[in-house]
Amino acid sequence: MKAGSFYKPNESLLKAIAKEFKAIRLKQGLTIEELSEMSGLHEKYIQTIERNHRNMSISVFVQIARALKVSPSKLLDKALGAK
């Protein structure tokens, strides 16, 4: 492994997760403001995640998934393209 490659985020995975979060939120008829209240995260933070402008921690990933009432593992599988 090259030095520094450990810290480079997987952009395609982050984009797929962001797309899934937004699709689920919209399917549930939730606004960003409502998801913010449900997850305890700031609206602007959620917006930057949905726009794929921010890398999120695993704990934030789980926090949003739980607020959307979806299994984090199933959401990750879907983002990875698993069936």
Buried (B, 14 or more C-beta within 10 A) or exposed (E): EEEEEEEEEEEEEBEBBBBBBBEBBEEEEBEBEBBBEBBEBEBEBBBBBBEBEBEBEEEBBBBBBEBBEBEBEEBBEBBEEEE
